[in-house]
Amino acid sequence: MQGALAAVLNGEVLARLPLPIAGLMSDRPLADVARGWQEIRRIALDFGSIPAEPFMVLSFLALPVIPELKLTDRGLVDVTRFCPVSLFAGN
């Protein structure tokens, strides 16, 4: 999908929200995006998501600029020093 949010169960995609612009934005009309957002959020809540906005939590967690430590696609990063942080003491 060139960037998207998706809800998947046992390998089956139950809902998707394509975000083809930098994996963050859509080129679809607002009404289409809103429907997709509502559907994917409803399914995540049906799955038992505890946060009311599970995809916003995941989006925030992935931002490697705030606060000091972030999980990124390259592991745990100290964003103040822009360097990786070991997950194990003494490493």
N, C-alpha and C positions, 0 to 999 in steps of 0.2 A: 504493500500500500504506500510505500515511500514515506513512512511516518504515519503513526496512527495510535489510537487507543483501541484495545480489544478485550473482550471478555470471552474466555475459552474454557470449556469443560470437556475433559477426556478427549482432547484433540479437536473438538468441534468448536468453531467460532460461532458464538451465540449472538454477539453484537460487535459492531466495529464502527469506529469514527475515524475515517481517513483524515490525516493532517499532512497533506503533501508539501506544504510550504515550510521548509526547514524542520519538518516533523513537529511543528508547533501551531501552525495555523491552517485554516481551510480556505479553499477558493470557492466553496459552495455558498448558497444563500443562507443567511442567518437562520431562517426557519428550519432548513434542513439540518444545520449543525445543532440547533437546539433540540430537535427531535432525536438526533443521534446521541447527544449528550444525555438526555433523559433516559433513553433506552439502556445505554451502557451502564449508567449509574444505577438504574433499577435492578439490572441483572447482578451487578456487584453487591448490592444490598441483599438481594435474594440469596447470593452465595454465602452471606453471613458477615459481610464487611462490617467492622465495628465503627470506623470513621464514617460519618454521614457523607463525606466527600472523598472517597478513597483515591480517586485519580488526582485530585488536587494535592493530597498528601504525598503521593508518589512523585508528582511533578515538582513539588517543593523540595523533596528529599534529593532529587537529582540535580538541583541547581548547585554547581560547585563554587558559588561565590559567597554564600552565607550559611550559617555563622562561621565557625572556625574549622570544623571537620565536616566533610561531606563524603558520602559514598558516590563514586563515579564509576564509569565503565572501566577505569584503570585501578579500582580499589579505593581504599580509604585515603583521603588526601587532606593535608593541612593546607587550607586555602590561604592562610596568612603568609605562609612561606612558599606555597606552590610546590610542595614536595609530598611524596607518598609517606604514609605512616604505617608501621608494622602493626598487625593485629595481635602480635604476640610479644609479651614482655621480654626485654633483653635483645631484641632483633633490631 
